[in-house]
Amino acid sequence: MTSFVITIANHTDLPFDGEVDVRACVERALTGEGITEADVDVSFIADDVMQEANRTYLQHDYTTDVLTFPYDDGGEGIEGEILISLAVAQQQANEYGVTLTNEVCRLAVHGVLHLCGYNDSTDEERLAMQQREDRYIGVPA
């Protein structure tokens, strides 16, 4: 039996109506990775807030699309927060020719995979994560 607490909040002035799809993709990723207990917060934030978070926590003075913060309380399952810049997601959706919801789902799943322990530091790791993202957001193989 699974026990997932997934909180999704839009802290921007940008409209986004894909929360149901994002929740479904996050649940698919958690289930697909064999996670049975999770507490995950997905927050949509403004670009300036994302840049400040990136600067504060990673010492990178630029914006990015997604940041993931795992919280390890020593308990079972996974716990963490995923920050997504809706402005960057919209730019990327336009660039890739996909919907904003599709791109936000990909970013949320990317964050979940980081919470599950995956990295994307090498080309091989990035490819493995992209293949998992495709599976969990429903892109045909």
C-alpha positions in Angstrom: 0.0 0.0 0.0 1.3 3.5 -0.8 1.1 6.6 1.3 1.8 9.7 -0.7 1.4 13.3 0.5 1.9 15.5 -2.5 1.3 19.2 -2.1 1.3 21.5 -5.1 1.2 25.3 -4.8 1.5 28.2 -7.3 3.3 31.1 -5.7 3.4 33.1 -8.9 1.1 35.5 -10.7 1.3 33.2 -13.8 -1.7 31.0 -14.4 -1.3 27.3 -14.4 -4.1 24.7 -14.5 -2.1 21.5 -14.8 -1.9 20.6 -11.2 -3.9 17.4 -11.6 -1.5 16.2 -14.4 1.5 17.1 -12.3 0.2 15.2 -9.3 -0.5 12.1 -11.5 3.1 12.2 -13.0 4.6 12.6 -9.6 2.6 9.6 -8.3 3.6 7.5 -11.4 7.3 8.3 -10.8 7.1 7.5 -7.1 5.3 4.2 -7.8 7.5 3.3 -10.7 10.6 3.8 -8.5 9.2 1.5 -5.9 8.5 4.2 -3.3 5.7 3.4 -0.9 5.9 6.4 1.4 6.5 10.0 0.3 5.9 13.6 1.3 6.7 15.9 -1.6 6.0 19.6 -2.0 6.0 21.0 -5.5 6.1 24.8 -5.5 5.8 27.0 -8.6 7.9 30.1 -8.0 8.8 33.3 -9.7 12.0 33.5 -11.6 13.6 36.0 -9.3 12.8 33.7 -6.3 14.4 30.8 -8.2 17.5 32.8 -8.9 17.8 33.7 -5.2 17.3 30.1 -4.2 20.0 29.0 -6.7 22.4 31.6 -5.4 21.7 30.9 -1.8 21.8 27.1 -1.8 24.1 26.3 -4.8 26.1 29.5 -5.2 24.9 29.8 -8.8 23.9 33.4 -9.6 21.4 32.6 -12.3 18.0 31.2 -12.7 17.2 27.6 -13.4 14.1 25.5 -14.2 14.0 23.2 -11.2 15.7 22.8 -7.8 15.2 19.8 -5.5 15.7 19.7 -1.8 15.6 16.3 -0.1 14.7 16.2 3.6 16.0 13.2 5.4 14.4 12.8 8.7 15.6 9.2 9.1 12.2 7.8 8.6 11.0 5.6 5.8 10.2 6.7 2.3 11.3 10.0 0.8 10.6 13.6 1.7 11.5 16.8 -0.1 10.6 19.9 -1.9 10.7 20.6 -5.6 10.9 24.2 -6.8 9.9 25.0 -10.4 10.2 28.3 -12.2 7.0 28.7 -14.2 8.6 31.4 -16.3 11.5 29.2 -17.3 9.2 26.2 -17.8 7.1 28.4 -20.2 10.2 29.4 -22.1 11.4 25.8 -22.4 7.9 24.6 -23.4 7.9 27.1 -26.3 11.5 26.0 -27.2 10.7 22.3 -27.2 7.2 22.7 -28.8 5.3 21.1 -25.9 2.6 22.4 -23.6 3.4 24.2 -20.3 1.8 21.3 -18.5 4.0 18.8 -20.3 7.2 20.7 -19.4 6.1 21.2 -15.8 5.3 17.5 -15.5 8.8 16.7 -16.8 10.4 19.1 -14.3 8.4 17.7 -11.4 9.3 14.1 -12.3 13.0 15.2 -12.7 12.8 16.5 -9.1 11.2 13.2 -7.9 14.1 11.3 -9.5 16.6 13.4 -7.7 14.7 12.7 -4.4 15.0 9.0 -5.3 18.8 9.3 -5.6 19.4 9.8 -9.3 22.0 12.3 -10.5 22.5 14.0 -13.8 26.1 15.0 -13.7 27.3 13.0 -16.7 25.8 12.4 -20.1 25.0 8.8 -19.2 23.2 9.9 -16.0 21.3 12.6 -17.9 20.2 10.1 -20.6 19.0 7.6 -17.9 17.0 10.3 -16.2 15.5 11.5 -19.4 14.4 8.0 -20.3 12.7 7.7 -16.9 11.1 11.1 -17.3 9.7 10.1 -20.7 8.2 6.9 -19.2 6.6 8.8 -16.2 5.1 11.6 -18.3 3.8 9.2 -20.9 6.1 9.8 -23.8 6.2 6.7 -26.1 9.5 4.9 -26.2 
